[in-house]
Amino acid sequence: METNSHILSQRREFETSGSRLESNTRAERIVETAPDAFIGFDLDSLIVDWNAQATAVFGWSREAAIGRSLWATILTQPCYEAHCRGKIRFQNSGEAPAGRHRLELSARHCDGHEFPVEIAITGPLRSSTGEFFGAFLRDISKRKKREEELRQAKEAAELYSKTIETLNGISRELSALLNIDELLKRIGELLYQIVEYHSFSVMLLDDSGKHLIDRFSYSGSAVIEKSDIPIGEGVVGFAARTRRPVLVGDVQSDPRYIKFHEETRSELSVPLIVKDRLIGVLDIEHSSPDYFRADQVHAMTILAAQLAVALDNAILYDRVSSQERQLNRDLQFARVLQRRLLSADLPVMKNAAVSTLSWPARIIAGDIFDFAYHRESHQHVSILGDVTGKGAPAAVYAALTCGVIRTLIEREPGPTEMLKLINEALLERPLDAQFVALMYTLWDDVNLVLRIANSGLPRPVRYRDGKMEIIEVTGTPLGLLPGVEYDEQSVAALPGDVFVLLTDGILEAFDVSGREFGYDGLESALSISHRLGVNQIRDAVAKAVTSHCGCVEPDDDQTLIVLKIQKQSAHELRQPAANLRVRSGEFKLS
């Protein structure tokens, strides 16, 4: 019995040993084929195991690595110090150096170069030769490179976004400046928000197209003067001739540079182009070589395009203003032009009556109104417009708009289609810094339906049963942006309804305290007059505006159209001559 028991014990020991051997073989196979580098090291930090992937990552063969010190083979000095601290901690407390989580540290290749790795240490592990630790390491150089690229891309995107935001703010400010001297001085201040410079210049092309004339130059804190430069000469002239930005990292090695500032080392010249037309060059200089970065060049190119438009607008505005002064000397022509812009005849309708009011802030008004009739659809057209600006430029643009309308109206388009057609036609005949807000309506005198489309005028109103309703119809002014879509409101009317279409000069009429007439003033006037005839309603609104303003002269044209749903009476078939007056006391309210 004892012999059998001894045999069974030996058999179990053999089976256990075989199982352990099989398990060890399987573990070795897993380690050897693992995608990560595996390094085993003992308590003295000597390498005891080294798989094929470790050779691929670190360059040491298994034979060369086994027996070497871990820190002398793959660890950098800072990592070695941390390793020693972990070793001491393990000896004192039994806590593994890296625990259960992964660490990122710098490792060293056999050729000496360092690279980032991710490491996870497990152990201590027991083997026939004693305890050891196992480290799985992965080369994360590519991942770190991608992370760095993403970080740089994020920083570049944030910088670009900030630059674009700054450029948008500059663009808004530039578009509001029409005085050339103010514009050029302000651009020098705004430019510094994008790129610090030593000096900057704006040079404009002369009438001959052969020379660039110094229009404004700024250096340090003083305005300076530069000599004119022929096209093609110097960095500035080369940018003008090629119509492309020119960046010079070191002007001392560029033969094109015309020395003006002794300390200048970098120069950037960007052409100012409007609609494929060169108007000048923006030039900036700095005292450091290779100062301007690619993103700054890009930002300057965007800014130059905005500045070119603003300068062109200012130049055109200056010319138009000069023409305005000339036109204002011809009062008779101004009055004739004004009368031609205003319709003298009102539409004849069975179930509605119309009256108009037009008070120019100057001799020449920028507000327009007109009427027409669609013969095929049997609908009556009403048009009310407000051209930006005042005086001669506004009148010229108003005349252009009226001409476009009268050409297009023969097609009998609907309100929204008409606004789109006018917008496209005005964009084909652009006049910088000019646009028009316009309301276009069609009145169905049989079914009592008013269709309205609006492109920037104040919302129209309807007064019914003692209450005023603001009709929500808005839109973008004409002549500003291509491809704009417009909305339309269709309003069913009842007898006694009063519709008022008006320009902002009515609503924004101020009294001595700066209070606007507004919709409240309009509603008060309609509340006491809506039961009267259409001309009396118009007069009541006119009287209310005049009373509100008192001695304050209006600074904008004031125009409105009143449409009342009622049986038309004979005395309201003609536009009263009093509506064509300027504000000079010719029209007396009863």
C-alpha positions as CSV (number, residue, x, y, z in Angstrom):
1,M,0.0,0.0,0.0
2,E,2.8,2.3,0.8
3,T,4.4,1.6,-2.5
4,N,1.2,2.4,-4.4
5,S,0.8,5.7,-2.4
6,H,4.3,6.7,-3.3
7,I,3.8,5.9,-7.0
8,L,0.6,8.0,-7.0
9,S,2.3,10.9,-5.3
10,Q,5.1,10.8,-7.9
11,R,2.6,10.7,-10.7
12,R,0.7,13.7,-9.4
13,E,4.0,15.6,-9.0
14,F,4.9,14.7,-12.5
15,E,1.6,15.8,-13.9
16,T,1.8,19.1,-12.0
17,S,5.3,19.7,-13.3
18,G,4.2,19.0,-16.8
19,S,1.2,21.3,-16.5
20,R,3.5,24.0,-15.1
21,L,5.9,23.4,-18.0
22,E,3.1,23.6,-20.5
23,S,1.9,26.9,-18.9
24,N,5.4,28.4,-19.0
25,T,5.8,27.4,-22.6
26,R,2.5,29.0,-23.5
27,A,3.4,32.2,-21.6
28,E,6.7,32.4,-23.4
29,R,5.0,32.0,-26.7
30,I,2.6,34.8,-25.9
31,V,5.4,37.1,-24.8
32,E,7.5,36.3,-27.8
33,T,4.6,37.0,-30.3
34,A,3.2,40.1,-28.4
35,P,2.8,43.3,-30.4
36,D,4.5,45.2,-27.6
37,A,8.1,45.0,-26.5
38,F,8.5,42.8,-23.4
39,I,11.4,43.2,-21.1
40,G,11.9,41.1,-17.9
41,F,14.2,42.4,-15.2
42,D,15.2,41.2,-11.8
43,L,15.4,43.0,-8.5
44,D,18.9,44.3,-9.4
45,S,17.4,45.8,-12.6
46,L,19.3,43.3,-14.8
47,I,17.5,42.3,-18.0
48,V,16.4,38.6,-17.8
49,D,14.0,38.4,-20.7
50,W,13.8,40.2,-24.1
51,N,11.3,39.5,-26.9
52,A,11.6,40.1,-30.6
53,Q,9.5,43.2,-30.5
54,A,11.9,44.7,-27.9
55,T,14.7,44.2,-30.5
56,A,12.6,46.0,-33.1
57,V,11.8,48.9,-30.8
58,F,15.2,49.4,-29.1
59,G,17.7,47.9,-31.6
60,W,19.4,45.5,-29.1
61,S,19.4,41.8,-29.9
62,R,18.2,39.4,-27.3
63,E,21.8,38.1,-26.7
64,A,23.2,41.6,-26.3
65,A,20.4,42.8,-24.0
66,I,20.2,39.9,-21.6
67,G,22.3,40.6,-18.5
68,R,22.6,44.3,-19.1
69,S,21.4,46.9,-16.7
70,L,17.9,48.2,-17.5
71,W,18.8,51.8,-17.1
72,A,22.0,51.6,-19.0
73,T,20.2,49.9,-21.9
74,I,16.9,51.7,-22.5
75,L,16.2,54.2,-19.7
76,T,17.2,57.8,-19.7
77,Q,18.7,59.4,-16.5
78,P,15.4,61.0,-15.3
79,C,13.6,57.7,-15.8
80,Y,16.3,55.8,-14.1
81,E,16.0,58.0,-11.0
82,A,12.3,57.3,-10.9
83,H,12.9,53.6,-11.4
84,C,15.3,53.6,-8.4
85,R,12.7,55.3,-6.2
86,G,10.1,52.7,-7.3
87,K,12.5,49.9,-6.5
88,I,13.1,51.2,-3.0
89,R,9.4,51.6,-2.5
90,F,8.9,48.0,-3.5
91,Q,11.6,46.7,-1.2
92,N,10.1,48.6,1.7
93,S,6.4,48.0,1.1
94,G,6.1,45.4,-1.6
95,E,4.2,47.9,-3.9
96,A,5.0,47.3,-7.5
97,P,6.9,50.2,-9.3
98,A,4.2,51.0,-11.9
99,G,1.2,49.4,-10.4
100,R,-1.8,48.6,-12.6
101,H,-1.7,51.6,-14.9
102,R,0.3,52.7,-17.9
103,L,3.0,55.3,-17.7
104,E,4.5,57.5,-20.4
105,L,8.2,58.1,-20.3
106,S,11.3,58.7,-22.4
107,A,13.3,55.7,-23.6
108,R,16.7,55.3,-25.4
109,H,17.4,53.4,-28.5
110,C,20.7,51.6,-28.9
111,D,21.9,54.3,-31.4
112,G,21.4,56.9,-28.6
113,H,18.3,58.7,-29.8
114,E,15.4,59.1,-27.3
115,F,11.8,58.5,-28.0
116,P,8.5,58.3,-26.0
117,V,7.2,55.0,-24.9
118,E,4.2,53.8,-23.0
119,I,5.0,51.2,-20.3
120,A,3.1,48.9,-18.0
121,I,5.0,46.9,-15.4
122,T,3.7,43.8,-13.7
123,G,5.1,41.7,-11.0
124,P,6.9,40.4,-9.1
125,L,6.7,37.2,-11.2
126,R,8.2,33.9,-9.9
127,S,10.3,31.6,-12.0
128,S,12.7,28.8,-11.4
129,T,15.5,31.4,-11.2
130,G,13.7,33.7,-8.8
131,E,11.5,36.7,-8.8
132,F,11.4,39.2,-11.7
133,F,9.3,42.0,-13.1
134,G,7.8,42.2,-16.6
135,A,7.5,45.4,-18.5
136,F,5.4,45.8,-21.7
137,L,6.5,48.9,-23.7
138,R,5.1,50.5,-26.8
139,D,6.7,53.1,-29.0
140,I,4.3,56.0,-29.1
141,S,6.4,58.3,-31.2
142,K,3.8,58.4,-34.0
143,R,1.0,59.0,-31.6
144,K,2.9,61.8,-29.9
145,K,3.6,63.3,-33.3
146,R,0.0,63.2,-34.3
147,E,-1.0,64.7,-30.9
148,E,1.6,67.5,-31.5
149,E,0.3,68.0,-35.0
150,L,-3.3,68.2,-33.7
151,R,-2.2,70.6,-30.9
152,Q,-0.5,72.9,-33.5
153,A,-3.4,72.6,-35.8
154,K,-5.8,73.6,-32.9
155,E,-3.6,76.5,-32.0
156,A,-3.4,77.6,-35.6
157,A,-7.2,77.3,-36.0
158,E,-7.7,79.3,-32.8
159,L,-5.3,81.9,-34.0
160,Y,-6.9,82.0,-37.4
161,S,-10.4,82.3,-35.8
162,K,-9.2,85.2,-33.7
163,T,-7.6,86.8,-36.7
164,I,-10.8,86.4,-38.8
165,E,-12.8,87.9,-35.9
166,T,-10.4,90.8,-35.8
167,L,-10.6,91.2,-39.5
168,N,-14.4,91.2,-39.4
169,G,-14.4,93.9,-36.8
170,I,-11.9,95.9,-38.9
171,S,-14.1,95.4,-42.0
172,R,-17.2,96.7,-40.2
173,E,-15.3,99.7,-39.0
174,L,-13.7,100.4,-42.4
175,S,-17.1,100.2,-44.2
176,A,-18.4,103.0,-42.0
177,L,-15.6,105.4,-42.9
178,L,-16.0,107.3,-46.1
179,N,-13.5,110.1,-45.5
180,I,-10.2,109.1,-47.1
181,D,-7.9,110.8,-44.6
182,E,-9.8,109.3,-41.6
183,L,-9.9,105.9,-43.2
184,L,-6.1,105.8,-43.9
185,K,-5.3,107.0,-40.4
186,R,-7.6,104.4,-38.8
187,I,-6.2,101.6,-40.9
188,G,-2.8,102.3,-39.5
189,E,-4.2,101.8,-36.0
190,L,-6.3,98.8,-36.8
191,L,-3.4,97.1,-38.7
192,Y,-1.4,96.9,-35.5
193,Q,-4.0,94.5,-34.1
194,I,-3.0,91.9,-36.7
195,V,0.8,92.4,-37.1
196,E,3.2,94.7,-35.3
197,Y,5.1,96.8,-37.8
198,H,7.8,99.4,-37.9
199,S,6.2,101.4,-40.7
200,F,3.3,101.1,-43.1
201,S,2.3,103.0,-46.3
202,V,-0.7,103.1,-48.6
203,M,0.3,104.1,-52.1
204,L,-2.4,104.8,-54.7
205,L,-2.2,104.4,-58.4
206,D,-2.2,107.8,-60.3
207,D,-4.5,108.6,-63.1
208,S,-1.9,107.6,-65.7
209,G,-1.6,104.2,-64.2
210,K,2.2,104.5,-64.3
211,H,3.2,105.7,-60.8
212,L,2.3,104.9,-57.2
213,I,1.7,108.0,-55.2
214,D,2.3,108.1,-51.5
215,R,-1.1,108.7,-50.0
216,F,-0.4,108.0,-46.4
217,S,2.8,106.7,-44.6
218,Y,3.2,106.1,-40.9
219,S,6.4,105.2,-39.0
220,G,6.7,104.8,-35.3
221,S,4.3,107.5,-34.0
222,A,4.6,110.0,-36.8
223,V,3.1,110.5,-40.3
224,I,5.9,110.7,-42.9
225,E,6.2,111.3,-46.6
226,K,7.6,109.0,-49.2
227,S,8.6,109.5,-52.8
228,D,6.4,108.3,-55.6
229,I,7.4,105.0,-57.1
230,P,7.1,103.9,-60.8
231,I,5.2,100.7,-61.4
232,G,7.6,97.8,-61.5
233,E,10.3,99.4,-59.4
234,G,11.1,98.4,-55.8
235,V,9.2,95.8,-53.8
236,V,6.1,98.0,-53.9
237,G,6.2,98.5,-57.6
238,F,6.8,94.8,-58.2
239,A,3.7,93.9,-56.2
240,A,1.7,96.4,-58.2
241,R,3.0,95.1,-61.5
242,T,2.4,91.4,-60.7
243,R,-0.7,92.0,-58.6
244,R,0.5,89.5,-56.1
245,P,1.7,89.9,-52.5
246,V,5.5,90.1,-52.3
247,L,7.3,89.0,-49.1
248,V,11.0,89.8,-48.6
249,G,12.6,88.2,-45.5
250,D,15.8,90.3,-45.7
251,V,15.7,93.4,-47.8
252,Q,19.5,93.7,-47.6
253,S,19.8,90.7,-50.0
254,D,17.0,91.8,-52.3
255,P,18.0,94.1,-55.2
256,R,14.5,95.3,-55.6
257,Y,14.4,97.1,-52.3
258,I,14.4,100.9,-52.3
259,K,15.9,102.0,-49.1
260,F,13.9,104.4,-47.1
261,H,14.3,103.2,-43.5
262,E,17.8,102.3,-42.5
263,E,16.6,99.8,-39.9
264,T,14.1,97.9,-42.2
265,R,14.9,94.2,-42.7
266,S,11.6,92.6,-43.6
267,E,9.0,94.0,-46.1
268,L,5.5,92.9,-47.2
269,S,3.7,94.5,-50.1
270,V,0.1,93.6,-50.9
271,P,-1.7,95.0,-54.0
272,L,-5.1,96.7,-53.4
273,I,-7.5,95.4,-56.0
274,V,-11.2,96.1,-56.5
275,K,-13.0,94.1,-59.2
276,D,-9.8,93.2,-61.0
277,R,-8.8,96.9,-60.9
278,L,-5.5,97.9,-59.2
279,I,-6.0,101.0,-57.1
280,G,-2.8,100.9,-55.0
281,V,-0.5,98.9,-52.7
282,L,-0.4,98.4,-48.9
283,D,3.2,98.1,-47.7
284,I,4.5,97.2,-44.2
285,E,8.1,97.0,-42.9
286,H,9.7,95.6,-39.8
287,S,13.2,95.8,-38.4
288,S,13.6,92.1,-37.8
289,P,14.6,89.7,-40.7
290,D,12.1,87.0,-41.7
291,Y,9.5,88.7,-39.4
292,F,6.3,88.1,-41.3
293,R,4.7,84.6,-40.9
294,A,2.6,82.8,-43.5
295,D,-0.6,83.4,-41.5
296,Q,0.2,87.1,-41.2
297,V,0.7,87.3,-45.0
298,H,-2.7,85.6,-45.4
299,A,-4.4,87.9,-43.0
300,M,-2.8,91.0,-44.7
301,T,-4.1,89.7,-48.0
302,I,-7.6,89.5,-46.6
303,L,-7.3,93.0,-45.0
304,A,-5.9,94.5,-48.2
305,A,-9.0,93.3,-50.1
306,Q,-11.3,94.9,-47.5
307,L,-9.2,98.1,-47.5
308,A,-9.3,98.2,-51.3
309,V,-13.1,98.2,-51.2
310,A,-13.3,100.8,-48.4
311,L,-10.8,103.0,-50.2
312,D,-12.7,102.7,-53.5
313,N,-15.9,103.5,-51.7
314,A,-14.3,106.5,-50.0
315,I,-12.8,107.8,-53.3
316,L,-16.2,107.3,-55.1
317,Y,-17.9,109.0,-52.2
318,D,-15.6,111.9,-52.4
319,R,-16.3,112.2,-56.1
320,V,-20.1,111.9,-55.6
321,S,-20.0,114.4,-52.8
322,S,-18.3,116.9,-55.1
323,Q,-21.0,116.2,-57.7
324,E,-23.6,116.7,-55.0
325,R,-22.2,120.2,-54.3
326,Q,-22.5,121.0,-57.9
327,L,-26.0,119.6,-58.2
328,N,-27.2,121.4,-55.2
329,R,-26.4,124.7,-56.9
330,D,-28.9,123.9,-59.5
331,L,-32.1,124.2,-57.5
332,Q,-34.4,124.2,-60.5
333,F,-33.0,120.9,-61.8
334,A,-33.3,119.4,-58.3
335,R,-37.1,120.3,-58.1
336,V,-37.7,118.9,-61.6
337,L,-35.9,115.7,-60.7
338,Q,-37.9,115.4,-57.5
339,R,-41.2,115.7,-59.3
340,R,-40.2,113.1,-61.8
341,L,-39.4,110.7,-59.0
342,L,-42.8,111.1,-57.4
343,S,-46.0,109.8,-59.1
344,A,-48.5,112.6,-59.8
345,D,-51.4,110.2,-60.6
346,L,-53.0,107.8,-58.1
347,P,-54.5,104.4,-59.2
348,V,-58.2,104.4,-59.8
349,M,-59.8,101.6,-57.9
350,K,-63.4,100.6,-57.1
351,N,-62.9,99.4,-53.5
352,A,-59.9,101.3,-52.2
353,A,-58.3,104.7,-52.2
354,V,-54.7,105.8,-52.0
355,S,-53.0,108.9,-50.7
356,T,-49.3,109.8,-50.4
357,L,-47.0,112.1,-48.5
358,S,-43.4,112.9,-49.3
359,W,-41.3,115.4,-47.3
360,P,-37.7,115.6,-48.4
361,A,-35.1,116.4,-45.8
362,R,-33.3,118.3,-48.6
363,I,-34.2,119.7,-51.9
364,I,-33.6,116.3,-53.5
365,A,-35.2,113.3,-51.8
366,G,-33.9,109.8,-51.6
367,D,-37.4,108.4,-51.0
368,I,-39.4,107.2,-54.0
369,F,-42.9,106.0,-54.6
370,D,-44.7,104.9,-57.7
371,F,-47.9,103.1,-58.9
372,A,-48.7,100.8,-61.8
373,Y,-51.2,98.3,-63.0
374,H,-50.9,94.7,-64.1
375,R,-53.2,94.4,-67.1
376,E,-53.2,90.6,-67.2
377,S,-53.8,89.9,-63.4
378,H,-55.8,93.1,-62.9
379,Q,-53.8,94.0,-59.8
380,H,-52.6,97.5,-58.7
381,V,-49.0,98.0,-57.9
382,S,-47.7,100.3,-55.1
383,I,-43.9,100.9,-54.7
384,L,-42.2,102.7,-51.8
385,G,-38.5,103.0,-51.5
386,D,-35.7,104.7,-49.4
387,V,-32.3,105.1,-51.0
388,T,-29.3,105.2,-48.6
389,G,-27.9,108.7,-48.1
390,K,-29.3,112.0,-49.0
391,G,-29.0,114.7,-51.7
392,A,-27.6,114.2,-55.2
393,P,-26.1,110.7,-54.7
394,A,-29.3,109.4,-53.3
395,A,-31.4,111.1,-56.0
396,V,-29.2,109.6,-58.8
397,Y,-29.5,106.1,-57.3
398,A,-33.2,106.7,-56.9
399,A,-33.5,107.6,-60.5
400,L,-31.6,104.5,-61.4
401,T,-33.9,102.4,-59.3
402,C,-37.0,103.9,-60.8
403,G,-35.7,103.2,-64.3
404,V,-35.0,99.6,-63.4
405,I,-38.5,99.2,-61.8
406,R,-40.3,100.7,-64.8
407,T,-38.4,98.3,-67.1
408,L,-39.2,95.2,-65.1
409,I,-42.7,96.0,-64.2
410,E,-43.9,95.2,-67.8
411,R,-43.2,91.5,-66.9
412,E,-45.9,91.7,-64.2
413,P,-43.8,89.8,-61.6
414,G,-45.1,88.9,-58.1
415,P,-43.7,90.9,-55.1
416,T,-40.9,88.5,-54.2
417,E,-39.9,87.9,-57.8
418,M,-39.9,91.7,-58.4
419,L,-37.5,92.3,-55.5
420,K,-35.1,89.6,-56.7
421,L,-35.1,91.1,-60.2
422,I,-34.5,94.6,-58.9
423,N,-31.7,93.4,-56.7
424,E,-30.0,91.5,-59.6
425,A,-30.3,94.6,-61.9
426,L,-28.9,97.0,-59.3
427,L,-25.9,94.6,-58.6
428,E,-25.2,94.7,-62.4
429,R,-25.0,98.5,-62.1
430,P,-23.2,98.9,-58.8
431,L,-22.7,102.2,-57.1
432,D,-20.5,101.7,-54.1
433,A,-21.9,102.7,-50.7
434,Q,-25.4,102.9,-52.2
435,F,-28.4,100.6,-51.8
436,V,-32.2,100.9,-51.5
437,A,-34.8,99.6,-49.1
438,L,-38.0,99.0,-51.0
439,M,-41.5,97.7,-50.5
440,Y,-43.5,96.2,-53.3
441,T,-47.3,95.5,-53.0
442,L,-50.0,94.1,-55.3
443,W,-53.6,95.0,-54.5
444,D,-56.4,92.7,-55.7
445,D,-59.3,95.2,-55.8
446,V,-61.9,92.4,-56.4
447,N,-60.9,90.0,-53.7
448,L,-59.6,92.6,-51.3
449,V,-56.2,91.0,-50.8
450,L,-52.9,92.9,-50.4
451,R,-49.7,91.0,-51.2
452,I,-46.5,92.6,-49.7
453,A,-42.8,92.0,-50.0
454,N,-40.3,94.1,-48.2
455,S,-36.5,94.7,-48.5
456,G,-35.5,96.8,-45.6
457,L,-38.2,99.3,-45.0
458,P,-40.1,99.6,-41.7
459,R,-42.8,97.0,-41.4
460,P,-46.2,98.2,-42.7
461,V,-49.3,98.4,-40.5
462,R,-53.0,97.7,-40.8
463,Y,-55.6,99.6,-38.6
464,R,-58.8,97.7,-38.0
465,D,-61.5,98.0,-35.4
466,G,-59.6,100.4,-33.1
467,K,-56.4,98.4,-33.1
468,M,-53.2,98.7,-35.1
469,E,-51.4,95.6,-36.3
470,I,-47.8,95.5,-37.5
471,I,-47.4,93.3,-40.5
472,E,-44.3,91.1,-40.0
473,V,-42.6,91.3,-43.4
474,T,-38.9,92.2,-43.6
475,G,-35.9,91.6,-45.9
476,T,-32.4,92.7,-47.0
477,P,-32.0,96.0,-48.9
478,L,-31.5,95.8,-52.6
479,G,-28.2,96.3,-54.3
480,L,-26.2,94.8,-51.4
481,L,-25.9,91.1,-51.7
482,P,-26.5,88.6,-54.6
483,G,-28.8,85.7,-54.4
484,V,-31.0,87.0,-51.6
485,E,-34.5,85.4,-51.1
486,Y,-37.5,87.5,-50.0
487,D,-40.6,86.6,-48.1
488,E,-44.2,87.7,-49.0
489,Q,-47.2,88.3,-46.8
490,S,-50.7,88.0,-48.2
491,V,-53.2,90.0,-46.1
492,A,-57.0,89.7,-46.5
493,A,-58.7,93.1,-46.1
494,L,-62.1,94.3,-45.0
495,P,-63.9,97.5,-45.8
496,G,-62.7,100.2,-43.4
497,D,-59.2,98.8,-43.1
498,V,-56.4,101.3,-43.3
499,F,-52.9,100.2,-44.5
500,V,-49.9,102.5,-44.1
501,L,-46.6,101.9,-45.9
502,L,-43.9,104.3,-44.6
503,T,-40.1,105.0,-44.6
504,D,-38.0,105.2,-41.4
505,G,-38.0,109.0,-41.7
506,I,-41.6,108.9,-40.3
507,L,-40.9,106.5,-37.4
508,E,-37.5,108.1,-36.5
509,A,-38.7,111.7,-36.5
510,F,-37.3,113.1,-33.2
511,D,-38.7,115.7,-30.8
512,V,-36.6,118.1,-28.8
513,S,-35.9,115.5,-26.2
514,G,-34.7,112.9,-28.7
515,R,-37.9,110.8,-28.5
516,E,-39.0,109.1,-31.7
517,F,-42.4,109.4,-33.3
518,G,-42.5,105.6,-33.7
519,Y,-45.3,103.2,-34.1
520,D,-47.0,104.6,-31.0
521,G,-47.3,108.0,-32.6
522,L,-48.6,106.5,-35.8
523,E,-51.2,104.5,-33.9
524,S,-52.4,107.6,-32.1
525,A,-52.9,109.5,-35.4
526,L,-54.8,106.6,-36.9
527,S,-57.0,106.1,-33.9
528,I,-58.5,109.6,-34.4
529,S,-58.6,109.5,-38.2
530,H,-59.3,106.0,-39.5
531,R,-62.9,106.6,-40.2
532,L,-62.1,109.7,-42.3
533,G,-61.2,109.8,-46.0
534,V,-57.8,108.6,-47.2
535,N,-56.5,112.2,-47.7
536,Q,-57.7,113.2,-44.3
537,I,-55.9,110.2,-42.7
538,R,-52.7,111.2,-44.5
539,D,-53.1,114.8,-43.2
540,A,-53.7,113.6,-39.7
541,V,-50.5,111.6,-39.7
542,A,-48.6,114.5,-41.2
543,K,-50.0,116.8,-38.5
544,A,-49.0,114.4,-35.8
545,V,-45.4,114.1,-37.1
546,T,-45.1,117.9,-37.4
547,S,-46.5,118.4,-33.9
548,H,-44.2,115.8,-32.5
549,C,-41.0,117.3,-34.1
550,G,-41.8,120.9,-33.2
551,C,-38.8,123.0,-34.1
552,V,-36.6,120.0,-34.8
553,E,-35.8,119.8,-38.5
554,P,-35.9,116.2,-39.9
555,D,-32.6,114.7,-41.0
556,D,-34.2,112.0,-43.2
557,D,-36.8,112.0,-45.9
558,Q,-40.3,111.3,-44.7
559,T,-42.6,109.4,-47.1
560,L,-45.7,107.2,-46.7
561,I,-48.5,105.7,-48.7
562,V,-52.0,105.3,-47.1
563,L,-54.4,102.7,-48.5
564,K,-58.0,102.7,-47.3
565,I,-60.4,100.0,-48.2
566,Q,-63.5,102.1,-49.2
567,K,-65.5,103.1,-52.2
568,Q,-63.5,105.5,-54.3
569,S,-64.9,109.1,-54.5
570,A,-64.2,111.3,-57.5
571,H,-62.2,114.0,-55.6
572,E,-59.5,111.4,-54.6
573,L,-58.6,110.3,-58.1
574,R,-55.7,112.8,-58.4
575,Q,-52.6,113.3,-56.3
576,P,-52.9,116.6,-54.4
577,A,-50.2,119.0,-55.5
578,A,-49.5,119.8,-51.9
579,N,-47.8,116.4,-51.4
580,L,-44.9,117.5,-53.7
581,R,-43.7,120.3,-51.5
582,V,-40.5,120.6,-49.7
583,R,-40.7,121.5,-46.0
584,S,-41.0,125.2,-46.5
585,G,-44.5,126.0,-45.2
586,E,-46.2,125.7,-48.6
587,F,-48.4,122.9,-47.2
588,K,-50.7,124.1,-44.4
589,L,-52.5,121.6,-42.3
590,S,-56.0,122.5,-41.3
